[in-house]
C-alpha cells in the first residue's frame, strides 16, 4: 500500500477518524472545538496510492462554510492553503486502531483549504459565484439556483445552474458546470465536440472553457437507474447499448488511454480492505481469484471506449438512449471493460438502495446478451473487479451502520466472479 511521508493509508484514515476536528481547528488557527458544536465530516475520499481527502462542514458559530483536508502530495505554494504537519509520534496513539501498522519515521503533511478554494480546482470559486455564473452563462435570464451536484476534493466538481426567463411565459433550463484540473477542460471540450460530430447523444458545450470550467447543456431524458428500479431494465434491448458503443468514432483511438477498473484491482482491493479490515483476507482471496481468471481470458481488440459506462451516465427516452454523460475517459480501450463497468455497477445497486429489487433480473438480462459479444468469463471477472472498486465507497461519514452495505457490495463482487465459472 502506498505511503505518504511513511504513513500507511490505514494510519491516515485513522487520523481523519480520530482527529478530523483537530485538523480543521489547526487549519483555521483555532485551539480546538468545545462541546457538540464541532465540524461535521461530509465526505471521505480514499484514493489508493494517492492519499486521503475529506470535506468538513463548519458549525454555525463559525458562520458556516466548509474546509477541505488532504494527505495527497502537492507542489506549489501561495494558493491560500494551510500546511499542517503531524508528528510521527502521533501515529503511536493511532496504531491500536490499525492492526499490524508500522510506525512512520517522518511527519505527515496535511493540506487544508477553505472551500471553494480547492488548490487543484482553480475554477471552483468561479463556478460557485452566482453573479459570475449568471453573467457568463445566463444569457440575460434569472439565476434561480446554483447547487453542487458532485464534488471530489482535488479532482473535479459539477454544479448545476438553474435559469429562468423573466416572463410573462417562464421557460427554465439547467446548465451544468464541470470544474476540472488545469488543462483538462480543453480536452473534455474536444471530446464533446468529437462525439457530437459523430452523432452521439452527448450534452452540447456552451462555449469554450473559462478558467478550467466547461459549461454543458442539460441532456434530455431520465436516468437509466429509474428504469432499473422499475423492472431491472428488462424491457430494454441490450443491443441499444452495444450499438451506442459501436458509434464511438475511430478518432477516439488517438486520445489518451486510461486504465480500466480491472487494471487497478490491487489498489481497489487495498481500499476495500482498509474499509473492512476484518474482511481483508476475504478481499485478498477474491482479488487473487479474479486475477487468475483474467490471465486466462481474451480481452478482445483495442476499440474506442467510453471508460465509465454505467446507469448513472445513461439517459433514456422510452426505449431510446437519449443521453451519454461523463465522457472524460473516452479513448482507446476494450469493449469488455465498458460492458463489465455496466454489469458491475448494476450488481451492487441493491446494496446501495434496497428498492432495486429487480436488479438481479436486469443482471441476467444484460449479462446474457453482453456475453455473446465478448469473452463471457472475462466479462464476469472484470465485472467483479468493478464491484470491488465500489466497496470502499460505501463508507459514509457520520452514518452508522455502513459496514453491512460495504459487505453487500463485496458479496456482489463474489457472486459476479462465480458466474465466470
Phi, psi and omega per residue, in radians:
X1 nan 2.473 -3.108
X2 -1.159 2.644 3.122
X3 -2.190 2.538 3.017
X4 -1.946 2.000 -3.114
X5 0.966 0.644 3.094
X6 1.472 -0.116 3.138
X7 -1.573 2.148 3.054
X8 -1.137 2.757 -3.137
X9 -1.169 -0.474 3.053
X10 -1.147 -0.692 3.064
X11 -1.143 -0.683 3.101
X12 -1.075 -0.755 3.091
X13 -1.056 -0.740 3.126
X14 -1.098 -0.648 3.110
X15 -1.087 -0.828 -3.118
X16 -1.138 -0.622 -3.140
X17 -1.196 -0.751 -3.046
X18 -1.525 -0.525 -2.966
X19 -2.290 0.430 3.141
X20 -1.002 -0.777 -3.139
X21 -1.104 -0.645 3.113
X22 -1.153 -0.650 3.114
X23 -1.155 -0.713 3.097
X24 -1.111 -0.731 3.117
X25 -1.053 -0.766 3.115
X26 -1.076 -0.663 3.130
X27 -1.116 -0.555 -3.094
X28 -1.648 -0.017 -3.124
X29 1.307 0.469 3.136
X30 -1.804 2.789 3.111
X31 -1.361 -0.448 -3.140
X32 2.776 -3.070 3.120
X33 -2.047 2.369 -3.122
X34 -1.873 2.510 3.055
X35 1.224 -2.810 -3.058
X36 -1.357 -0.206 -3.080
X37 -1.418 1.380 -3.024
X38 -2.184 2.825 3.075
X39 -1.071 2.580 3.133
X40 -1.964 2.203 3.140
X41 -1.306 2.114 -3.128
X42 -1.683 -0.600 -3.083
X43 -2.442 2.608 2.981
X44 -2.461 2.020 -3.109
X45 -1.965 2.100 3.066
X46 -1.906 1.927 3.082
X47 -1.827 1.775 -3.082
X48 -0.939 2.261 -3.139
X49 1.549 -0.221 -3.130
X50 -1.970 -0.828 -3.138
X51 2.526 -2.897 -3.071
X52 -2.037 2.391 3.046
X53 -2.306 2.615 -3.126
X54 -2.596 2.741 3.085
X55 -2.194 2.315 -3.101
X56 -2.114 2.435 3.017
X57 -1.628 2.247 -3.108
X58 -1.374 2.645 3.130
X59 -1.217 2.745 -3.116
X60 -0.993 -0.505 -3.133
X61 -1.051 -0.389 3.127
X62 -1.778 0.438 3.130
X63 1.055 0.579 3.070
X64 1.014 -2.846 -3.063
X65 1.842 -3.115 -3.037
X66 -2.415 2.616 3.080
X67 -2.233 2.335 3.066
X68 -1.804 2.543 3.096
X69 -2.321 2.544 3.096
X70 -2.695 2.542 3.028
X71 -1.732 0.029 -3.139
X72 -1.134 2.474 3.122
X73 -1.193 2.428 -3.132
X74 -2.312 2.823 3.023
X75 -2.205 2.756 3.127
X76 1.651 2.886 3.141
X77 -2.675 3.112 3.107
X78 1.315 0.355 -3.123
X79 -1.856 0.294 3.094
X80 1.469 0.119 3.125
X81 -1.477 2.866 3.083
X82 -2.054 2.343 -3.135
X83 -1.764 2.098 -3.136
X84 -1.972 2.170 -3.125
X85 -1.837 2.112 -3.130
X86 -1.742 2.061 -3.107
X87 -1.062 2.550 3.131
X88 -1.022 -0.543 -3.113
X89 -1.070 -0.468 -3.095
X90 -1.174 -0.371 3.126
X91 -1.126 -0.426 -3.126
X92 -1.055 -0.678 3.137
X93 -1.253 -0.331 -3.138
X94 -1.599 -0.371 -3.015
X95 -0.967 -0.678 -3.141
X96 -1.042 -0.441 3.124
X97 -1.465 -0.100 -3.107
X98 -2.246 1.535 -3.115
X99 -0.972 2.329 3.104
X100 1.368 0.131 -3.095
X101 -1.144 2.411 3.035
X102 -1.701 2.234 -3.068
X103 -1.240 2.393 -3.130
X104 -1.335 2.765 3.099
X105 -1.777 -0.181 -3.073
X106 -2.111 2.788 3.059
X107 -1.253 2.770 3.065
X108 -1.774 2.319 3.101
X109 -1.744 2.168 3.066
X110 -1.935 2.248 3.097
X111 -1.685 2.345 -3.137
X112 -2.189 2.647 3.099
X113 -2.685 2.712 3.027
X114 -1.535 2.188 3.094
X115 -1.153 2.385 0.237
X116 -1.705 0.399 -3.034
X117 -1.495 0.995 3.106
X118 -1.134 2.178 -3.026
X119 -1.149 -0.327 3.125
X120 -1.879 0.038 3.083
X121 -2.210 1.290 -3.030
X122 -1.125 -0.288 3.125
X123 -1.521 -0.064 -3.088
X124 -1.129 -0.679 3.067
X125 -1.044 -0.665 3.093
X126 -1.097 -0.877 -3.082
X127 -1.178 -0.296 -3.139
X128 -1.685 -0.007 -3.076
X129 -1.730 1.864 -3.080
X130 -0.987 -0.697 -3.111
X131 -1.121 -0.795 -3.119
X132 -1.221 -0.654 3.105
X133 -1.096 -0.777 3.136
X134 -1.116 -0.674 -3.109
X135 -1.220 -0.662 -3.070
X136 -1.425 -0.662 -2.990
X137 -2.229 0.105 -3.092
X138 -1.418 -0.386 -3.127
X139 0.924 0.646 3.126
X140 1.452 -0.039 -3.139
X141 -1.482 2.873 -3.125
X142 -1.497 2.289 3.061
X143 -1.439 1.968 -3.120
X144 -1.527 -0.568 -3.055
X145 -2.769 2.465 3.034
X146 -2.278 2.003 -3.035
X147 -2.361 2.642 3.090
X148 -1.472 2.178 3.100
X149 -1.573 -0.745 -3.129
X150 -2.671 2.529 3.092
X151 -2.599 2.110 3.024
X152 -2.005 1.850 -3.067
X153 -0.856 2.348 3.135
X154 1.211 -0.022 -3.064
X155 -1.983 -1.113 -3.134
X156 -2.946 2.892 3.082
X157 -2.512 2.677 3.039
X158 -2.272 2.207 3.080
X159 -2.101 2.599 3.102
X160 -1.967 2.190 3.061
X161 -1.849 2.092 -3.140
X162 -1.745 2.062 -3.114
X163 -1.936 2.691 3.078
X164 -2.458 2.478 3.078
X165 -1.256 2.726 -3.068
X166 -1.225 -0.278 3.136
X167 1.863 -3.078 0.164
X168 -1.217 -0.473 3.021
X169 -1.604 2.090 -3.044
X170 -1.611 2.114 3.004
X171 -1.882 2.469 -3.125
X172 -2.116 2.587 3.082
X173 -2.613 2.771 3.093
X174 -2.069 2.469 3.046
X175 -2.084 2.285 3.130
X176 -1.784 2.217 -3.100
X177 -1.859 1.960 3.105
X178 -1.676 2.093 -3.120
X179 -1.800 2.127 -3.010
X180 -2.206 2.948 3.065
X181 -1.170 2.755 -3.122
X182 -0.918 2.272 3.115
X183 1.580 -0.340 -3.070
X184 -1.388 -0.476 -3.115
X185 -1.128 -0.638 3.139
X186 -1.137 -0.707 3.137
X187 -1.235 -0.597 3.083
X188 -1.187 -0.680 3.066
X189 -1.021 -0.744 3.135
X190 -1.132 -0.666 3.118
X191 -1.124 -0.800 3.116
X192 -1.063 -0.743 3.140
X193 -1.099 -0.768 3.132
X194 -1.082 -0.811 -3.056
X195 -1.254 -0.651 3.093
X196 -1.165 -0.642 3.086
X197 -1.117 -0.475 3.115
X198 -1.489 0.022 3.086
X199 1.520 0.223 3.139
X200 -1.466 2.562 -3.032
X201 -1.428 0.986 3.106
X202 -1.589 2.691 3.138
X203 -1.052 2.554 3.089
X204 -1.317 2.482 3.054
X205 -1.464 2.473 -3.120
X206 -1.846 1.242 -3.102
X207 1.584 3.117 -3.137
X208 -1.407 3.020 3.134
X209 -1.104 2.526 3.049
X210 -2.188 1.981 -3.138
X211 0.896 0.784 3.110
X212 1.142 0.446 3.022
X213 -2.019 2.227 3.116
X214 -1.975 2.174 -3.139
X215 -1.644 2.310 -3.111
X216 -2.192 2.479 3.034
X217 -1.270 2.748 3.103
X218 -1.311 2.311 3.089
X219 -1.453 2.575 -3.118
X220 -1.367 2.797 3.037
X221 1.909 3.081 3.112
X222 -1.969 2.653 -3.120
X223 -1.040 2.479 3.067
X224 -0.987 -0.505 -3.124
X225 -1.009 -0.534 3.115
X226 -1.192 -0.636 3.095
X227 -1.205 -0.644 3.098
X228 -1.160 -0.653 3.091
X229 -1.085 -0.637 -3.078
X230 -1.298 -0.876 -3.055
X231 -2.547 0.320 -3.108
X232 1.315 0.079 -3.073
X233 1.407 0.192 -3.077
X234 -1.221 -0.271 3.080
X235 -1.454 -0.063 -3.117
X236 -1.739 2.659 3.131
X237 -1.561 2.025 3.115
X238 -0.986 -0.456 3.139
X239 -1.075 -0.499 3.123
X240 -1.078 -0.564 -3.098
X241 -1.394 -0.686 3.084
X242 -1.238 -0.591 3.089
X243 -1.175 -0.591 3.061
X244 -1.079 -0.764 3.104
X245 -1.154 -0.592 3.075
X246 -1.048 -0.488 -3.094
X247 -1.392 -0.115 3.078
X248 -1.091 2.268 -3.016
X249 -1.236 2.619 3.132
X250 -1.049 -0.467 3.136
X251 -1.074 -0.334 3.111
X252 -1.140 -0.364 3.119
X253 -1.149 -0.337 3.140
X254 -1.526 -0.099 -3.139
X255 -1.405 2.974 -3.140
X256 -1.160 2.312 3.093
X257 -1.423 2.514 3.083
X258 -2.144 2.525 -3.098
X259 -1.145 2.476 3.068
X260 -1.326 2.925 -3.123
X261 -1.003 -0.721 -3.092
X262 -1.146 -0.473 3.126
X263 -1.309 -0.266 3.108
X264 -1.946 0.361 -3.041
X265 -0.989 -0.763 -3.097
X266 -1.059 -0.718 3.131
X267 -1.164 -0.726 3.141
X268 -1.189 -0.612 3.085
X269 -1.142 -0.676 3.078
X270 -1.076 -0.750 3.135
X271 -1.138 -0.697 3.114
X272 -1.105 -0.723 3.126
X273 -1.168 -0.568 3.069
X274 -1.146 -0.663 3.123
X275 -1.276 -0.622 -3.078
X276 -2.200 1.220 -3.057
X277 -1.022 -0.529 3.138
X278 -1.207 -0.337 3.141
X279 -1.828 0.279 -3.042
X280 -1.035 -0.759 -3.141
X281 -1.152 -0.698 3.102
X282 -1.077 -0.737 -3.141
X283 -1.173 -0.742 -3.140
X284 -1.122 -0.670 3.095
X285 -1.140 -0.707 3.098
X286 -1.096 -0.769 3.111
X287 -0.997 -0.802 -3.133
X288 -1.086 -0.678 3.139
X289 -1.213 -0.667 3.086
X290 -1.094 -0.813 -3.128
X291 -1.076 -0.636 3.125
X292 -1.117 -0.707 3.108
X293 -1.182 -0.740 -3.105
X294 -1.066 -0.608 -3.131
X295 -1.164 -0.346 -3.061
X296 -1.913 0.207 -3.109
X297 -2.083 2.824 -3.097
X298 -1.666 2.141 -3.128
X299 -1.414 -0.326 -3.133
X300 1.514 3.116 -3.073
X301 -1.298 2.845 3.041
X302 -1.340 2.203 -3.100
X303 -2.418 2.905 2.993
X304 -1.060 2.375 -3.018
X305 -2.312 2.598 3.080
X306 -1.389 -0.776 3.063
X307 1.626 -0.261 3.124
X308 -2.674 0.947 -2.927
X309 -1.601 1.665 3.093
X310 -2.688 3.138 -2.877
X311 -1.045 -0.562 -3.110
X312 -1.203 -0.333 -3.088
X313 -1.860 0.302 -3.138
X314 -2.271 2.267 3.096
X315 -1.945 2.548 -3.071
X316 -2.137 2.509 2.956
X317 -2.186 1.620 -2.987
X318 1.147 -2.280 3.124
X319 -1.459 -0.056 -3.025
X320 -1.697 2.424 3.031
X321 -1.376 2.033 -3.038
X322 -1.847 -0.160 -3.120
X323 -2.667 2.353 3.051
X324 -2.133 2.000 -2.993
X325 -1.905 3.007 3.059
X326 0.838 1.184 -3.087
X327 -1.667 0.338 -3.113
X328 -0.998 -0.567 -3.043
X329 -1.728 0.159 3.112
X330 -1.035 2.296 -3.120
X331 2.999 -2.876 3.125
X332 -1.204 2.416 -3.139
X333 -2.967 -2.718 -3.088
X334 -2.268 2.377 -3.102
X335 -0.996 -0.671 -3.102
X336 -1.042 -0.563 -3.136
X337 -1.281 -0.649 3.061
X338 -1.107 -0.790 -3.126
X339 -1.188 -0.611 3.095
X340 -1.172 -0.636 3.083
X341 -1.049 -0.762 3.120
X342 -1.048 -0.876 -3.065
X343 -1.232 -0.679 -3.130
X344 -1.089 -0.752 3.103
X345 -1.184 -0.715 3.129
X346 -1.037 -0.696 -3.083
X347 -1.149 -0.533 -3.083
X348 -1.616 -0.061 -3.099
X349 -0.969 -0.733 3.107
X350 -1.079 -0.447 3.087
X351 -1.366 -0.348 3.103
X352 -1.486 -0.721 -3.095
X353 -2.605 2.097 -3.065
X354 -1.115 -0.233 3.139
X355 -1.264 -0.228 -3.123
X356 -1.416 1.084 -3.072
X357 -1.300 -0.291 -3.115
X358 -1.724 0.089 -3.090
X359 -1.076 -0.619 3.126
X360 -1.085 -0.719 3.098
X361 -1.126 -0.674 3.104
X362 -1.134 -0.659 3.130
X363 -1.089 -0.741 3.088
X364 -1.115 -0.769 -3.078
X365 -1.087 -0.925 -3.102
X366 -1.334 -0.653 -3.110
X367 -1.076 -0.749 3.140
X368 -1.090 -0.724 -3.114
X369 -1.249 -0.783 -3.122
X370 -1.128 -0.598 -3.107
X371 -1.192 -0.186 3.096
X372 -1.491 -0.234 -3.100
X373 -1.884 -0.208 3.114
X374 -2.413 3.001 3.084
X375 -1.071 1.988 -3.039
X376 -1.126 -0.633 3.132
X377 -1.143 -0.756 3.087
X378 -1.128 -0.637 3.124
X379 -1.051 -0.848 -3.097
X380 -1.233 -0.642 3.119
X381 -1.157 -0.711 3.114
X382 -1.226 -0.568 3.035
X383 -1.093 -0.690 3.098
X384 -1.090 -0.683 3.112
X385 -1.100 -0.685 3.090
X386 -1.085 -0.779 3.138
X387 -1.083 -0.658 3.076
X388 -1.057 -0.670 -3.120
X389 -1.129 -0.299 -3.089
X390 -1.697 -0.099 -3.066
X391 -1.116 -0.902 -3.075
X392 -1.118 -0.453 -3.140
X393 -1.182 -0.207 3.091
X394 -1.273 -0.301 -3.136
X395 -1.181 1.957 -3.071
X396 -1.941 2.027 -3.124
X397 -0.992 2.317 3.068
X398 1.331 -0.054 -3.114
X399 -1.844 1.986 3.129
X400 -1.239 2.667 3.022
X401 1.372 0.424 3.108
X402 -1.374 -0.308 -3.091
X403 -1.008 -0.737 3.093
X404 -1.023 -0.622 3.104
X405 -1.163 -0.691 3.096
X406 -1.143 -0.716 3.115
X407 -1.162 -0.595 3.092
X408 -1.158 -0.639 3.078
X409 -1.166 -0.689 3.090
X410 -1.097 -0.750 3.108
X411 -1.098 -0.623 3.088
X412 -1.110 -0.696 3.108
X413 -1.113 -0.709 3.120
X414 -1.125 -0.689 3.108
X415 -1.126 -0.705 3.118
X416 -1.083 -0.727 -3.141
X417 -1.161 -0.608 3.097
X418 -1.014 -0.589 -3.136
X419 -1.182 -0.347 3.111
X420 -1.299 -0.223 3.099
X421 1.407 nan nan
